[in-house]
Amino acid sequence: MRLTFLGADHEVTGSMHFIEAPDIKFLVDCGMEQGGNMYENQSLPIPLAELDYILLTHAHIDHSGMIPWAYKNGFKGSVITTDASMDLDSIMLLDSAHIQESEAEWKNRKAMRAGEEPVEPAYTVEDAKKALESFNPVEYGKIVELSDSVKVRFTDAGHLLGSASIEIWVTEKGKTEKFVFSGDIGNKGKPLIRDPQYIEEADYVIMESTYGDRLHDKELNHIEDLARIIQSTLDRGGNVVIPAFAVGRTQELLYLIRKIKDGGLVKGHDGFPVYVDSPLAIEATEVFKENLRECYDAETKELVEKGINPIGFPNLKLSVTSDDSKAINSDTTPKVIIAASGMCDAGRIRHHLKHNLWRKECSVVFAGYQSEGTLGRILEDGADRVKIFGEEIEVRAHIEKMGGMSSHADQKGLLEWICAFKKKPEKIFLVHGDDDAMHTLGKLIEKKTGIMPEMPYSGSIYDFTEDKYIYKAEPVFIRKKDKSSTNKRFAQRELNDALSELKELVLDSREGANADVKKLANAIKALVKKFRKDI
């Protein structure tokens, strides 16, 4: 068997990996790149018509967004995924197709005025509809034979409704080996869906590393945190603007707000309105409300069985049309506005930011990962001015971050996932993470398991029969790195490594004797004091 690394290698989006088994060829994920990209992705080395399957870990566009493009360009096989992922993609891919068409139309208006050649969308709504006809759902835990040599099983990854890690058994020359693709591993204790389910055996693991260099703040109470932000903002007479992914994060926020309203945690603003301004989010919310009980956690199941809508409450307003959206900012009533996209790089959220960023009484709340290069990341990093629709906007609103809301496992969660294998894998490959995250996580995995993970670049090909790379790709930069930025990145990486070790030491010491805990605290304080004095 051969594995070619194509996308989300040393980067977070555009997940795509190509497998050549003895009698079939297939992809694990077929994702779209989003945000700023550092490295160039290599192309599939065979015609799309020669692919037999696409195995889809979950419905997020960075994992599924190029499936209609694949069909448009010759793929005629089946997409294998869970029921819930198929239901979510039935709306997400159509929405993505609409965005492709709209962007192409906008570019062509400009091209026409400039006398340039027109462009085609990556795919159309019709392409997406045709692609969706070939989705074949499977149940969690059921082994499915794809061919004489390959069988697969989907296990709940706890990242999104329907998300999965994929176990793949490949038999070649009388020998069967097991490969596990982690997909995106979920954060524990998330609203609505179950925690990630662990897998105990694998010969080879291909693992995500998105938060490999970060720890979520587990001490935060999301309900109290969001209630505090809403209370202070409404007291100032402002709006709470929350950029949120339409699928997953929006529904989690609605769950939290229902809890806030039920508990009367916001005082003096009874019945404050909450707008969901995203047709996609509204449709996705309906999917979440359907009886997909195999994905729900125990608390959500209990609510559903009692007839309680876990993500509904009074004064929840759904904005479908563009006129509905415009009317939100015309209304002066202080309110909560949840709109896509979650990284502020497209969609209606940009209009809401344009109307609210300059108002000091308002708050913008980031409740998810912001990729480098996106407007969300720029705001999160403290920009005092940004351009939206060509207009420069002063940032006067309160910029808030709800830590630990991520649907991705943090460094600790990733280590728990890989250490749950009772049979130690022969090799581990890290993907779906930036350079720093992969490097930091790799060193910790080596420390925990004795295995130093491989970190291949796009285009690398590993032959498992020969147990070696038959081609080890070098990075192809899209954005040029100068020497000073490279040196700075290396220094920051060393600092991140030190921070990770310190965090791990603190976490391990919390349950120790009081004298030991105090000794460690004093040592850290003394180090900080000495360093500040020296510089």
C-alpha positions as CSV (number, residue, x, y, z in Angstrom):
1,M,0.0,0.0,0.0
2,R,1.1,3.5,-0.8
3,L,0.0,6.8,0.9
4,T,0.5,10.1,-0.9
5,F,0.2,13.2,1.3
6,L,-1.6,15.9,-0.7
7,G,-3.2,18.5,1.6
8,A,-3.2,19.7,5.2
9,D,0.5,18.8,5.5
10,H,2.2,21.4,7.7
11,E,-1.0,23.4,7.3
12,V,-4.5,23.2,8.9
13,T,-6.9,23.2,6.0
14,G,-7.4,21.4,2.7
15,S,-7.2,17.9,4.1
16,M,-6.6,15.2,1.4
17,H,-4.7,11.9,1.4
18,F,-4.4,9.4,-1.4
19,I,-4.2,5.6,-0.8
20,E,-3.3,3.0,-3.4
21,A,-4.3,-0.4,-2.1
22,P,-3.8,-3.7,-4.1
23,D,-7.2,-3.5,-5.9
24,I,-8.7,0.0,-5.2
25,K,-7.6,3.6,-5.1
26,F,-9.2,6.1,-2.8
27,L,-8.9,9.4,-0.9
28,V,-9.4,10.1,2.8
29,D,-11.0,13.5,2.7
30,C,-11.2,15.9,-0.2
31,G,-11.0,19.3,1.5
32,M,-10.8,22.9,0.4
33,E,-7.9,25.2,1.5
34,Q,-9.1,28.2,3.6
35,G,-7.4,31.3,4.9
36,G,-3.7,32.1,4.2
37,N,-1.6,29.2,3.0
38,M,2.2,28.9,3.5
39,Y,2.9,25.8,1.3
40,E,1.8,24.7,-2.2
41,N,-0.3,21.5,-2.3
42,Q,0.7,18.9,-4.9
43,S,-1.9,17.5,-7.3
44,L,-3.5,14.0,-7.3
45,P,-1.0,11.8,-9.2
46,I,-3.8,10.0,-11.2
47,P,-6.9,11.1,-13.1
48,L,-9.9,11.6,-10.8
49,A,-11.8,9.0,-12.9
50,E,-9.5,6.3,-11.6
51,L,-10.5,6.9,-7.9
52,D,-12.9,4.3,-6.5
53,Y,-13.9,6.0,-3.3
54,I,-13.6,9.1,-1.1
55,L,-13.8,8.3,2.6
56,L,-15.0,11.5,4.4
57,T,-14.1,12.0,8.1
58,H,-16.6,14.9,8.6
59,A,-18.6,17.6,6.8
60,H,-16.4,20.7,7.5
61,I,-15.5,22.3,4.2
62,D,-11.7,22.0,4.8
63,H,-12.3,18.2,4.6
64,S,-15.2,17.9,2.2
65,G,-15.3,21.1,0.1
66,M,-13.6,19.8,-3.0
67,I,-15.8,16.8,-3.5
68,P,-18.1,18.5,-6.1
69,W,-14.9,19.7,-7.9
70,A,-13.8,16.1,-8.0
71,Y,-17.1,15.0,-9.6
72,K,-17.0,17.9,-12.0
73,N,-13.5,16.7,-13.1
74,G,-14.1,13.0,-13.6
75,F,-14.6,11.2,-10.2
76,K,-17.6,8.8,-10.5
77,G,-17.0,6.7,-7.4
78,S,-18.8,6.7,-4.0
79,V,-18.3,8.9,-1.0
80,I,-18.4,6.9,2.2
81,T,-19.3,8.8,5.4
82,T,-21.6,8.8,8.4
83,D,-25.4,9.6,8.2
84,A,-25.0,12.8,10.0
85,S,-22.0,14.0,7.9
86,M,-24.0,13.2,4.7
87,D,-27.0,15.3,6.1
88,L,-24.7,18.2,7.0
89,D,-22.9,18.1,3.7
90,S,-26.2,18.1,1.8
91,I,-26.5,21.7,2.9
92,M,-22.8,22.7,3.3
93,L,-21.7,21.7,-0.2
94,L,-24.7,23.5,-1.8
95,D,-23.8,26.6,0.2
96,S,-20.1,26.3,-0.8
97,A,-21.2,25.9,-4.5
98,H,-23.3,29.1,-4.2
99,I,-20.2,30.9,-2.9
100,Q,-18.1,29.6,-5.8
101,E,-20.7,30.8,-8.3
102,S,-21.1,34.2,-6.6
103,E,-17.3,34.8,-6.4
104,A,-16.9,33.9,-10.1
105,E,-19.7,36.3,-11.0
106,W,-18.1,39.1,-9.1
107,K,-14.6,38.4,-10.6
108,N,-16.2,38.3,-14.1
109,R,-17.8,41.7,-13.7
110,K,-14.4,43.1,-12.9
111,A,-12.7,41.1,-15.7
112,M,-15.3,42.4,-18.2
113,R,-14.5,46.0,-17.3
114,A,-10.8,45.3,-17.5
115,G,-11.0,43.4,-20.8
116,E,-9.8,40.2,-19.2
117,E,-10.8,36.6,-19.8
118,P,-13.7,35.3,-17.7
119,V,-13.2,32.7,-14.9
120,E,-15.2,29.6,-14.1
121,P,-16.3,28.7,-10.5
122,A,-14.5,25.8,-9.0
123,Y,-17.9,24.1,-9.1
124,T,-21.6,24.9,-9.4
125,V,-24.7,24.1,-7.4
126,E,-25.5,21.5,-10.1
127,D,-22.1,19.9,-9.6
128,A,-22.7,19.7,-5.8
129,K,-26.2,18.2,-6.3
130,K,-24.7,15.5,-8.6
131,A,-21.9,14.8,-6.1
132,L,-24.4,14.4,-3.2
133,E,-26.2,11.6,-5.1
134,S,-23.2,9.4,-4.7
135,F,-22.9,9.7,-0.9
136,N,-23.3,6.4,0.9
137,P,-23.8,6.6,4.7
138,V,-22.5,4.0,7.1
139,E,-23.1,3.5,10.8
140,Y,-20.5,4.1,13.5
141,G,-18.8,0.8,14.5
142,K,-19.9,-1.2,11.5
143,I,-17.1,-2.8,9.4
144,V,-17.7,-2.2,5.7
145,E,-15.8,-4.1,2.9
146,L,-14.8,-1.8,0.1
147,S,-13.0,-4.5,-1.9
148,D,-11.3,-7.9,-1.4
149,S,-8.3,-6.1,0.1
150,V,-9.8,-3.2,2.0
151,K,-12.4,-2.9,4.8
152,V,-13.1,0.2,6.9
153,R,-14.9,1.3,10.1
154,F,-15.9,4.7,11.3
155,T,-15.5,5.6,15.0
156,D,-16.9,8.8,16.6
157,A,-14.2,11.5,16.8
158,G,-16.3,13.9,18.9
159,H,-15.4,16.9,16.8
160,L,-18.7,17.6,15.0
161,L,-22.0,15.9,14.6
162,G,-21.2,12.8,12.5
163,S,-17.4,13.3,12.7
164,A,-15.2,10.1,12.6
165,S,-11.8,8.6,12.8
166,I,-11.5,6.0,10.1
167,E,-9.9,2.6,10.7
168,I,-8.7,0.9,7.5
169,W,-7.6,-2.7,7.2
170,V,-5.5,-3.5,4.1
171,T,-4.6,-7.0,3.1
172,E,-1.6,-7.4,0.8
173,K,0.4,-10.5,0.0
174,G,-1.4,-12.4,2.7
175,K,-0.6,-9.8,5.4
176,T,-3.2,-7.5,7.0
177,E,-2.2,-4.2,8.4
178,K,-4.4,-1.6,10.1
179,F,-4.2,2.2,9.4
180,V,-6.0,4.8,11.4
181,F,-6.8,8.3,10.1
182,S,-7.7,10.4,13.2
183,G,-9.8,13.0,11.3
184,D,-10.2,16.0,13.5
185,I,-10.2,14.8,17.1
186,G,-12.8,16.5,19.3
187,N,-12.5,18.5,22.5
188,K,-13.9,16.7,25.6
189,G,-17.0,18.0,27.4
190,K,-18.5,19.9,24.4
191,P,-22.2,20.6,24.3
192,L,-24.6,18.3,22.4
193,I,-22.2,15.7,21.0
194,R,-20.2,12.8,22.6
195,D,-16.6,12.9,23.6
196,P,-14.1,11.3,21.2
197,Q,-14.1,7.5,21.2
198,Y,-10.6,6.0,21.5
199,I,-9.2,3.3,19.3
200,E,-6.9,0.7,20.8
201,E,-5.0,-0.9,18.0
202,A,-3.2,0.3,14.8
203,D,-0.1,-0.5,12.8
204,Y,0.1,3.0,11.4
205,V,-1.5,6.3,12.5
206,I,-2.1,9.4,10.5
207,M,-3.0,12.0,13.1
208,E,-4.1,15.7,13.2
209,S,-2.1,18.2,15.2
210,T,-4.1,21.5,15.0
211,Y,-3.6,22.4,18.7
212,G,-0.4,20.5,19.2
213,D,1.3,23.5,20.8
214,R,-1.7,24.8,22.9
215,L,-3.7,23.9,25.9
216,H,-7.3,25.0,26.3
217,D,-8.2,26.7,29.6
218,K,-10.3,24.0,31.2
219,E,-11.0,26.3,34.2
220,L,-13.2,28.5,32.1
221,N,-17.0,28.2,32.5
222,H,-18.4,29.0,29.0
223,I,-21.9,29.8,30.3
224,E,-20.6,32.3,32.9
225,D,-18.1,33.7,30.4
226,L,-20.7,34.3,27.7
227,A,-23.3,35.6,30.3
228,R,-20.7,38.1,31.5
229,I,-20.0,39.4,28.0
230,I,-23.7,39.6,27.1
231,Q,-24.5,41.4,30.4
232,S,-21.8,44.0,30.1
233,T,-22.4,44.7,26.4
234,L,-26.2,45.0,26.7
235,D,-25.6,47.3,29.8
236,R,-23.6,49.6,27.5
237,G,-26.3,49.6,24.9
238,G,-24.2,47.6,22.4
239,N,-24.6,44.5,20.3
240,V,-22.7,41.2,20.9
241,V,-21.4,40.1,17.5
242,I,-20.2,36.5,17.3
243,P,-18.5,35.2,14.2
244,A,-19.3,31.5,14.2
245,F,-19.0,28.5,12.0
246,A,-22.5,27.7,10.7
247,V,-22.2,24.1,11.5
248,G,-21.2,23.0,15.0
249,R,-20.2,26.3,16.7
250,T,-23.5,28.1,16.1
251,Q,-25.5,25.2,17.6
252,E,-23.2,25.1,20.6
253,L,-23.7,28.8,21.2
254,L,-27.4,28.4,21.0
255,Y,-27.2,25.6,23.6
256,L,-25.2,27.9,25.9
257,I,-27.6,30.9,25.4
258,R,-30.6,28.6,26.2
259,K,-28.8,27.8,29.5
260,I,-28.2,31.5,30.2
261,K,-31.8,32.4,29.5
262,D,-33.2,29.4,31.5
263,G,-30.9,30.4,34.5
264,G,-31.7,34.1,34.3
265,L,-28.0,34.8,34.2
266,V,-28.4,38.1,32.3
267,K,-30.2,40.7,34.5
268,G,-32.3,43.6,33.4
269,H,-32.5,42.6,29.8
270,D,-35.3,40.0,29.9
271,G,-36.0,38.3,26.6
272,F,-33.0,39.9,24.9
273,P,-33.1,39.0,21.2
274,V,-30.7,36.6,19.6
275,Y,-30.3,36.6,15.8
276,V,-28.9,33.7,13.8
277,D,-28.0,35.4,10.5
278,S,-27.0,32.6,8.2
279,P,-29.3,30.5,6.0
280,L,-26.7,27.7,6.3
281,A,-26.6,27.8,10.1
282,I,-30.4,27.7,10.2
283,E,-30.5,24.6,8.0
284,A,-27.7,23.0,10.0
285,T,-29.6,23.7,13.2
286,E,-32.5,21.7,11.8
287,V,-30.1,18.8,11.1
288,F,-28.9,19.0,14.7
289,K,-32.5,18.9,15.9
290,E,-33.3,15.7,14.0
291,N,-33.1,12.4,15.8
292,L,-29.4,11.7,15.3
293,R,-29.2,10.1,18.7
294,E,-26.1,8.1,18.1
295,C,-24.1,11.3,18.1
296,Y,-25.7,13.0,21.1
297,D,-24.2,13.0,24.6
298,A,-26.2,11.8,27.6
299,E,-27.4,15.2,28.7
300,T,-28.7,16.1,25.2
301,K,-30.4,12.8,24.8
302,E,-32.2,13.4,28.1
303,L,-33.5,16.8,27.0
304,V,-34.7,15.4,23.6
305,E,-36.5,12.6,25.3
306,K,-38.3,15.1,27.5
307,G,-39.4,17.0,24.5
308,I,-37.1,20.0,25.1
309,N,-35.3,21.6,22.1
310,P,-31.7,21.8,23.4
311,I,-30.9,24.7,21.0
312,G,-34.1,26.7,21.0
313,F,-35.5,29.4,23.3
314,P,-37.9,32.5,23.2
315,N,-36.8,35.5,21.1
316,L,-34.5,33.4,18.9
317,K,-34.8,35.1,15.5
318,L,-33.7,33.4,12.3
319,S,-32.5,35.7,9.5
320,V,-32.8,34.1,6.0
321,T,-33.0,36.8,3.4
322,S,-30.5,39.6,2.8
323,D,-33.3,42.1,3.7
324,D,-33.7,40.3,7.0
325,S,-29.9,40.6,7.6
326,K,-29.8,44.3,6.8
327,A,-32.7,45.0,9.2
328,I,-30.7,43.6,12.1
329,N,-28.4,46.6,12.2
330,S,-31.3,49.1,11.5
331,D,-32.9,48.0,14.8
332,T,-31.3,49.9,17.7
333,T,-32.3,47.3,20.3
334,P,-29.2,45.8,22.0
335,K,-28.9,42.2,20.8
336,V,-26.8,39.1,20.2
337,I,-25.9,38.5,16.5
338,I,-24.4,35.1,15.5
339,A,-23.3,35.1,11.8
340,A,-21.0,33.1,9.5
341,S,-18.2,32.8,8.6
342,G,-16.4,31.8,11.8
343,M,-13.1,33.4,10.6
344,C,-14.7,36.5,9.2
345,D,-13.3,35.8,5.7
346,A,-16.6,35.8,3.9
347,G,-20.4,35.9,4.5
348,R,-22.7,38.2,6.4
349,I,-20.5,38.6,9.4
350,R,-18.4,41.1,7.5
351,H,-21.5,43.4,7.2
352,H,-22.1,43.1,11.0
353,L,-18.5,43.9,11.7
354,K,-18.6,46.9,9.4
355,H,-21.6,48.2,11.4
356,N,-20.4,47.4,14.9
357,L,-16.6,47.3,15.1
358,W,-16.3,51.1,15.4
359,R,-18.8,51.3,18.2
360,K,-17.1,51.2,21.6
361,E,-20.3,49.9,23.3
362,C,-20.3,46.7,21.2
363,S,-18.4,43.4,21.6
364,V,-17.0,41.0,19.1
365,V,-16.6,37.5,20.5
366,F,-14.3,34.9,19.0
367,A,-15.4,31.4,20.0
368,G,-13.2,29.4,17.6
369,Y,-9.9,28.9,15.8
370,Q,-8.8,31.8,13.6
371,S,-6.4,30.8,10.8
372,E,-3.4,32.9,10.0
373,G,-4.3,35.5,7.4
374,T,-8.0,35.7,8.0
375,L,-9.8,38.9,9.2
376,G,-10.7,37.0,12.4
377,R,-7.0,36.4,13.2
378,I,-6.1,40.0,12.5
379,L,-8.8,41.3,14.9
380,E,-7.9,38.7,17.5
381,D,-4.3,39.7,17.3
382,G,-5.2,43.3,18.3
383,A,-5.5,45.3,15.0
384,D,-6.7,48.8,15.6
385,R,-7.9,49.4,12.1
386,V,-9.1,46.9,9.4
387,K,-10.5,47.1,5.9
388,I,-13.9,45.7,5.1
389,F,-15.4,46.0,1.6
390,G,-12.6,48.5,0.8
391,E,-13.6,50.8,3.7
392,E,-11.2,51.4,6.6
393,I,-12.9,50.7,10.0
394,E,-11.5,51.7,13.3
395,V,-11.6,48.9,15.9
396,R,-13.3,50.4,19.0
397,A,-15.5,47.5,20.0
398,H,-14.4,45.2,22.8
399,I,-12.6,42.1,21.3
400,E,-13.4,39.1,23.5
401,K,-12.1,35.5,23.2
402,M,-13.9,32.5,24.7
403,G,-11.0,30.2,25.4
404,G,-11.5,26.4,25.3
405,M,-14.6,26.7,22.9
406,S,-12.6,24.9,20.2
407,S,-14.1,21.7,18.8
408,H,-10.5,20.5,18.4
409,A,-8.7,18.6,21.1
410,D,-5.9,20.6,22.7
411,Q,-2.3,19.3,23.2
412,K,-3.4,17.2,26.2
413,G,-6.4,15.7,24.4
414,L,-4.2,14.8,21.4
415,L,-1.7,13.1,23.6
416,E,-4.5,11.2,25.4
417,W,-5.8,10.1,22.1
418,I,-2.5,8.7,20.8
419,C,-1.6,7.2,24.1
420,A,-4.9,5.3,24.2
421,F,-3.5,2.8,21.7
422,K,-2.7,-0.4,23.6
423,K,-0.8,-1.8,20.7
424,K,1.9,0.8,19.9
425,P,1.9,1.8,16.2
426,E,4.9,1.2,14.1
427,K,4.8,4.7,12.7
428,I,2.9,7.9,13.4
429,F,2.5,10.6,10.8
430,L,1.4,14.1,11.8
431,V,-0.8,16.2,9.5
432,H,-3.3,19.0,9.8
433,G,-1.2,21.4,11.8
434,D,1.1,24.3,11.3
435,D,4.9,23.9,11.7
436,D,5.0,24.9,15.4
437,A,2.1,22.8,16.4
438,M,3.5,19.7,14.6
439,H,7.0,20.2,16.0
440,T,5.9,20.6,19.6
441,L,3.4,17.7,19.5
442,G,5.9,15.5,17.8
443,K,8.5,15.9,20.6
444,L,5.9,15.2,23.2
445,I,4.6,12.1,21.4
446,E,8.2,10.8,21.2
447,K,8.6,11.5,25.0
448,K,5.3,9.6,25.8
449,T,5.5,6.7,23.3
450,G,9.1,6.5,22.2
451,I,8.0,7.1,18.6
452,M,9.2,10.3,16.8
453,P,6.4,11.0,14.3
454,E,7.0,11.7,10.6
455,M,5.9,15.1,9.4
456,P,5.8,14.9,5.6
457,Y,5.2,17.8,3.2
458,S,2.6,17.7,0.4
459,G,3.7,15.4,-2.4
460,S,5.5,12.9,-0.2
461,I,4.8,9.2,-0.9
462,Y,5.2,6.4,1.6
463,D,5.3,2.8,0.6
464,F,4.3,0.6,3.5
465,T,5.3,-2.7,1.8
466,E,8.8,-1.4,1.5
467,D,8.5,0.6,4.7
468,K,10.1,3.7,3.3
469,Y,9.4,6.9,1.4
470,I,9.7,6.4,-2.3
471,Y,9.5,10.2,-2.6
472,K,10.1,12.7,0.2
473,A,8.9,16.1,-0.9
474,E,10.6,19.4,0.1
475,P,8.3,22.3,1.1
476,V,7.2,24.5,-1.8
477,F,6.5,28.0,-0.3
478,I,3.7,30.1,-1.6
479,R,4.7,32.9,0.7
480,K,8.4,33.7,0.8
481,K,10.2,33.5,4.1
482,D,13.2,35.8,4.8
483,K,16.1,34.7,7.0
484,S,15.1,36.9,9.9
485,S,11.5,35.6,10.0
486,T,12.8,32.0,9.8
487,N,15.2,32.7,12.8
488,K,12.4,34.3,14.7
489,R,10.1,31.4,14.0
490,F,12.8,29.0,15.3
491,A,13.3,31.0,18.5
492,Q,9.5,31.1,19.0
493,R,9.4,27.4,18.5
494,E,12.0,26.9,21.2
495,L,10.0,29.1,23.5
496,N,6.8,27.2,22.7
497,D,8.6,23.9,23.6
498,A,9.7,25.4,26.9
499,L,6.1,26.7,27.6
500,S,4.7,23.2,26.9
501,E,7.1,21.6,29.3
502,L,6.2,24.1,32.0
503,K,2.5,23.7,31.5
504,E,2.9,19.9,31.7
505,L,4.9,20.2,34.9
506,V,2.3,22.5,36.5
507,L,-0.6,20.2,35.5
508,D,1.2,17.1,36.8
509,S,2.0,18.9,40.1
510,R,-1.5,20.2,40.9
511,E,-2.4,17.0,42.8
512,G,0.9,16.9,44.7
513,A,1.7,17.7,48.3
514,N,1.0,21.3,49.3
515,A,4.7,21.9,50.1
516,D,5.7,20.7,46.6
517,V,3.1,22.8,44.9
518,K,4.2,25.9,46.9
519,K,7.9,25.1,46.1
520,L,7.1,25.0,42.3
521,A,5.0,28.2,42.4
522,N,7.9,30.0,44.2
523,A,10.4,28.7,41.7
524,I,8.4,29.9,38.8
525,K,7.8,33.4,40.4
526,A,11.5,33.7,41.1
527,L,12.4,32.8,37.5
528,V,9.9,35.4,36.1
529,K,11.3,38.0,38.5
530,K,14.9,37.3,37.5
531,F,14.2,37.3,33.8
532,R,12.3,40.6,33.9
533,K,15.2,42.1,35.9
534,D,17.8,40.9,33.4
535,I,16.0,42.4,30.4
